[in-house]
């Protein structure tokens, strides 16, 4: 896919002089990779509909089912958590062996990167489903319910099926535990459950998001037909490396022989590492800004209207009910991944059916990603938890919402670059209420406040250790300007903080 595939005769691209995508190619070779939005035209979408409602399950209504699910959660909680790792795929490989290699029974699309993985996975899932394929999706972490991590046909599996799947694999998990130096971790067991559930369904294709890194991530016992690399930035530097190039070296581990690599725009050192790995594995590469990209985007009611250039041609006037330039680029990556899965640009030249693509994107939801959960004042949730994600969120909030005064509620994990996160939000927050979530990983509210005061100044920082109190305080501050003044609240800093706020505000 290093060359542009031929245009479909009915497509809007010309393939000759004046093609707006040729301007992308020329521009992107001269620009910093982060400057990825190409404004090649504009159009306003007027729609009365809001974004699709995110499908996030709450606790089971049946008391017996709820008790059984809590028992499973308690058993899983006795294992190593997701932040305690022994870099190896030996344990998960042993589990797959005794389960009969369920992950080999379906093709897969494997997704790594620093930010945007879950949203991209949801878009890929929606596109595949629109083309009548049965999908399995495995993502992490969850916003509210552990069952969100394993989805079939675009919806989280039921609590009953989650419990059944755990009980099915439990004897095999215990068998592997007895043979290994360390027991299978929480994430390894969940990964085994997902792969088994997908085989049992059965699915036509699995969409799998890595937990951390790539080479030694538990998900990396699949051989993805398509390997997707979303933007790489500095995160988990204690485990993955101190530069984006080093981090890319770990993430490149999902690139398998003869796969197709869909590469979002990357820092130069990361791109070099990924391309080198592709050469070593004889993989085909498609790069955002060259083989595919965002041609145009325009703010619309409830989201944005985008024109995407795929591997097989142009897809104009695609409504995406998500906010922010970063989501438009996630959409371009997702589209290219699905095209590659179907062989567009390789076995076939014509693009996918544009109406089906539009229908799929219009139905996409991504819980906790600039999600509006309340009006008057408007409360928005976003799971940004590192500086790169925070910068994208801050830009998107300014673009999509006309807040006259924005109050931040921030609860972060202690192992993150909290100062960088707060600095990214400083230009857009009038005031910030610092708090902490219920996780053992949560940074103490007072410790977080000490950093926030250095970034914002003492007058702009309020401390409320309990999240319910922090939400109430932020909403009160947003209402101070009056009912019609346009104050808003953004809750951010951690997926866990967002999930708990979502429950408190009546979602799920």
N, C-alpha and C positions, 0 to 999 in steps of 0.2 A: 504493500500500500504506500510505497514511497512515491508513486506517481498518482496523479489524480485519475479516478475512474471516469469512464466516459459518461457524459450527461445523458439522462433519459430524454427522449425526443419531446416529451411533454413537460420537462422540467423548465424552470425559469432561468437556470444558468445558461450562459452562452458558450463557455469554454474558450472565448476569444477575448480580444481587447474590450475593456469596459465591464468585464465580469467583476462584481464587487468582491468576490472571494480572492481574485488575483490581487486586489488591493490589500487584503488581509495578509497574504503571503509576503508581499513587499514590505508592508508596515511591520509585521511581526519580526522580520529578520533584523530590523533596526531598533526594536524597542525592548525594554526590560520585560521579562516574561510575566511580571505581575500586571502589566498594563494590557489586559486581555480583552477589554470591551471594545468592539469595533462598531462605531456608530455609522452604519452605511445606509441609513434611512430611518424613517420613523412613521408611526401610525398610532392612533389612539383607539384602544378597544373600549367600547362602552358596554358594560354588562351589568345586569342587576344581581347576578348570583355572586355569592361570596365563595371563599375557598372550601373545598370538600372537608367534611368533618373527619378528623383523624380517628382511626379505629384503635383506641387504646383500652384494653379490658380492665375492669376493676376486679375486686374480689368476687369469687363465685357466690351466687345468691343461696345456693343449697349449702346448709351448714356442714353436712357430711363431706361434701366435695371440698369446701373451704378448709376443713380440718385436715383432709388428706393432702391437699396442696401444701398447707403449712408444714405438715410432717415431712414432705419431700424437700421443701425449702430448708427445713432444719437439718436434714441429713446432708444436703449439699453444702450447708454452711459450716459443717465440720471439716471440710476440705480446704486446701490452700485457696485463698482468695485470688482475685484477678491481678493483684499487684505483687504477689509472691510467685516467682517464676524460677524454674530450673530449665535453662534453654535446651530443649531437646524435643524431638517428636517421637522418641522411642516408646513412651507410654501410650500415646494416642494410636501409634501404629500397631502396638500389641492389641489394643482394644479393637481396632478395625479388623485385625486378623481373626480374633475369636468371634467377632460378629459376622464374619463372612464377607468382608470388604464391601459394605453397602454403598460407600461413596464411589465405587466403580460402576454402579448400575445406571448412572445418568450423567449427561454432560454437565459442565459447570462453568460459571463465570465467577472469577475470583477477584476480589477488590481489596486493595491496600491503599495507603496514603496517610496523611496526617489529619486532614479535615475534609468533610463532605462525603465520607464513605457511606453513611447510613442513608442520607438523602439520595445519593446516586444509586444505591442498591434498590431503594423504593421505586425510583424512576425506571430502572431496568426491569424490575418485576412488573410494573404496570405495562410497559411496552410489550414484554413477552406475553403477558396475559391477554392483551388486546389482540395479539396474533394467534390466539386460541391454543397457547401452550400452558400446560399445568406447571405451576412454579412452586419451588420451595425457597424460602429466604431465611438466612441465618445472619442476624446482626447483633451488635452489642455496643454499650450496655443497654438495659431497658429503661424506659422512662418511668413506668409505674408498676407493671406486672412482669414477672419473669417469663410468662408465657409469650410475651411480645417477641422474644428472641427467635422463636421458631414459627415461621408462617407458612401456610399452604394456601395457594390460590389467592394471595393478596391479603389474607387475614390471619391474625395470630391463632395458633391451634388452641382448642378449648382446654380448660383446666383439666377436664376428664382425660383428654388425649395426652396431655402433658404428663399426668400422673401415670397413665398406662404405659407410656413410652419409657418413663423412668423405671417402672417395675420390670419392664421387659429386658432392659439392659443391665439392671442392677446385679444379677448373678455374674454376668461377664465382667462387670466393673470390679467386683470383689475378687474374681479370679485373677485379673491383671494386677490388682493391688498386692496380692499375695506374692506375685512374681517379681515385682519391681522394688528398687531401692526406696522410691517415694510413691505414695499413693497418687492416683490420678487427682488432678486439681478440679476445682469447681468448674472452670472453663473447659477443661478436657472432657469431663463427663457431659456437660451440655452440648459440646461439639459432637460427641458420639451419639447423643440422643437425637440431634438434628439430622445427622447423616442417616441414622436408622429410620427416623420418621419419614424422611424423603423417599427412601427406598420402599418403605411399607405403603406409601400413598397410592401408587408410585408417582413421582413427578417426571415431567419431560426435561426439566432443566433446573439446576440449583443455582441460586445467587448467594454467594458466600462472602461475608465481610471478615477480614482478619481481626483478631483481637488486639494484637500488638506486633509490629514489625512485619515479618513475613517468613523468613527462612525457617525459624524454629517455632512459629506460631502453630497452635494445635490444629488450626484449619488446614494446614499445608500438607495434608495427606491426600489431597485431591490434585488432579492434573487439569487445571482449568484450560478449557479450549480458548478462552479469552481471559487475559490478565489485565485488570484495570488499575491504573495508578493515579489516584486523585492528588491534588497538590501536596507536596512534601514541605514541612517546615519543622522547626525545632520543638520537639515534645518527647517526653520519656528519654531525655538525653543521658540519663544515668544507665540506661539499658541498651539504647540503640546507637548512640554516638553523639558527639558534640557538634558536628556539622551536618548540613543537609546532605552532603555527599556520603558521609558515613551512614546516615540514616537510610539513604537510598540503597546502600549496599545490602542492608538487612531486608528492606522491602522488596528488592529485586528477586528475592528467593522464591516468590510465587510465579516467576516467569519460567515456564517449562518448555521443553523442546517442541518446536513447530507450532507454538501458540501464537495468537495475535495479541499484541500489546497495545492497549489504548492508553495513551499517555496525556494527562492534563498538562497544562503549562507548568514548568518546573524551574527552580533555580538552576543555573548553568551547571554547577557541580553535580547536582542530582541527576539532571538529564544525561550527562556524560556517563555516569555509572549505569543508569538504566539502559542506555543504548549499547554500552559495552556488553552487558548481560544478554541483551537481545541477540547480538552478533554471536556470542558464545553458544547460545541455545538454538540458533537458526530460527529465531522467532521473527515474525513480521511486525513492524511498528507503524502505528498511525498516531501523529502528533497534533495536539490542539494548536491551532494557529497556522498549520500547514495543510495537513490532509483533511481536517475538519475544524469547525469552530462556530463561534457566535457571529453572525453577520450583522444583526441589528437587534436592538431591544428597546422597548418603550414601556414606561410605567402604565399599568392598567388597574382597574378597580379589582382589588383582591389579589393582585399579583402583577404579572407583566406579560407583554406580547413579544415574542421573539421570532426571529428568522434564524434557522440553524442551517449550517452547511454540513452535510454528512459525507460519508465515504462514497455515496452514489448520487449525490445531487443536493439541491436546496429544498428546504422545508419551510415555506413562508407561513407567517401568521399563526404561529403555535401559541396558544394561551397556556401559561404556566401559573397556577394559583399559589405561587411561593414568591417571597420578596427577596430582592438583592441580586446584584450582578453575579455573586458567587453561585447562586442557584441556576442562573442561566448557563453558566459554564458547566455546572454539574449536569444539566440537561444535555448539553452538547456531548459530553463524555458518555452519558448513558445511551444516547442515540447511536453514537459510533460503536459502542460495545455491542448493542443489539444488531446493528447492521453487520458487524464482523461475525457475530454468531450465526447469522443467516447467510454469510458468504458474500455480502455486498462489497464490491470493490475487489473481490478475488474471483469467486466462481460466477458471479453475476454482476452486471453493470448497472442495472436499473435500481432506483431507490426503493425504499419501502413505500407502501401506500400512505400518502400524506394524510388522508382523512383518518386512517386508523391511528397514525402517530399523534395527530391532534387530539383525538378522543382519549388516548392513553394519558397524555400529559395533562389534559384538563381534569383528570380524575386523581392526580397525585396529591397525597397529603404527607406531611412529615412532622409528626408531633414534636413539640418542643423546639422547633426551628422557626423563629419569628412567628410564633403562633399566638393569635389574639384570643384571650380567654375571658375577657370582660370588657364592657364599655362603661363610660361615664364614671370614673375616668377609664381610658383604655389601658388594659394591662396586657403586656406582651411577654411571652416566655421564649428564651433562647438559650440553648445548651452550650454556648461558647465557653470553653474552659482553658484555652491557651491564647497567647497574644495574637497569632494569625487569625484564629477564629473570631476573636473579639474585634479585630480591625475590620473584618468583613461584616460583622454584625453592626458595628457602629456606623459604617458607611451605608448599609442597607436601611437602618432605622431612619437616618437622615433623609434618604431618598424616598422611602415608602410612606412615612408618617410625618405629618406636619405638626409635630408637637411644639408648642410654645415653651414648654418646660418639661424636661424628662428627668424622672427620679429613678435611680438605679437601686435595685436590691441585689446584693452580691453575696453569695455563699460559695466559697471555693474549697478545693482539696489542698491539703498541706504539701503535697508533692508536686504542685504545679508552679509555673512562673507567675505568681500572683501579682507582683509588681508590674510586669509587662502587660498582664490582663487589665489591671486598673488604669495604667497609662493609656491603653488603647481607648478606654471608655471616657477618660477625663474630658475630652473636648465636647462630648455630647450629654454628659450628666450634669444637671444643675446642682444636684445633691445626690449623695449615695448613702444608703442604709446598709450597713454590713451586718451579716448574720452568719449562722452556721446550720448545716443540715444535720440529720441524725446519724450519718455515716461515721464510722470510727476514723475514716480518712479526712474528715472535715477539719479545716483550719479553725482554730479557736477564734471566736469573734473578736476578742480583744487584740489578739495578735494581728488579725486581718485589719482591724481598725488602725493600729499603729502604722501600718504600711499605707493605708488609705489616707491618713492625715498627711503623710509626707507627699503624697501625689496630689490630693485635692485641697489640702489646707483644713485646719480644724473646723472652720465655720461650715464646711460643706459635708461633713461626715457625722452620721448618727449611728449609734451602736444598739442593736436589738438582738441579743443572742438567740432568742426563740423566733423561728421563721414566721409563725402566725403574727407575732407582734411586729416583725419587720414589714410584713405585707400591709398591715393596718397603718403603720407609720408612714409608709411610702404613699399609700392611697390618700391619706390625710394631707400629705405635703402636695400631692398632685392636684388636690381639690382646692387648695388655698387660693388659686387664681380665679375661682368661680366656675360655675357649671359649663360655660361655653368658652372658656379660655384656652382649651386645648392642651391641658397637662396630661402626662402619661407616665406609666411605670414600666420599666423593663427589668424582669427577673432573670438573672444569669449567673455564670460562674461555674456551674457544674450540672451534669445531667441529673444527679440526685436532687439538687436544690430545685431544679425545674420540675421534676416529677412530684416532689412533695408539695410544691406550690400549686401544681395542677390539681392535686387532690384537694387541697385546702380551698381552692377557688371553684370547686364543684365539677371538675372535669374527671370523670372516671370514678 
